[in-house]
Amino acid sequence: MHCTGSLSGTSGQTESEVKPNLVLRITPIDVDATLELRQSVLWPSLSIADVRLAEDDNGLHFGAFVPQYKKPIAVISLFDEPLPGQHFVICGNDSPSQRKSARFRKFACGPMHQNQGIGSQLLQHAAEAARSTLGASIIWCDARTSSSTWYKKRGMIEFGDTFYKGDVKYIRMKMSLDADTCKTSAYNVI
């Protein structure tokens, strides 16, 4: 599955941040291919083994690649997981599929590849995979508060209270997945 384009911002406008001559390949990868980047970007003080999740074997993992590197330059992991506190009570015309959600975790982009639109493309790809492969209508994450503005620009909203993992402050964020989440563009995502 391949997805091109950019996520819609809260204003409804499409952001086009990827450099036009950048050839980016987004593909499913094995969890082990995510670990080095997860560790170096997100938790450099931990060991590689410490950034592996118990649920990793049940997730979908994606990597973003550019031709000059054999390793992924950005990674994201996607899990079939309900929103915290979500209950599947069917009322009227509602169905569980209307509220099914997917959680992304361990989203990391190498520092020298940030601010080029690569993370936006990878998040969009994960959102489309959540919708088409997992049947989710909502995608969510635990976002570092230092990154929450980045997520807001891509259409995500905060929910719940802030909390800490170690000494890092987090807020939960979510986004509804509709047909406009994955839009076609002229950028070179293959």
Secondary structure, 3 states (H helix, E strand, C coil): CCCCCCCECCCCCECCCCCCCCCEEEEECCCHHHHHHHHHHHCCCCCCHHHCCCCHHHCEEEEEECCCCCCCCEEEEEECCCCCCCCCCCCCCCCHHHHCEEEEEEEEECHHHCCCCHHHHHHHHHHHHHHHCCCCCEEEEEEEHHHHHHHHCCCCEEEEEEEEECCEEEEEEEEECCHHHCCCCCCCEC
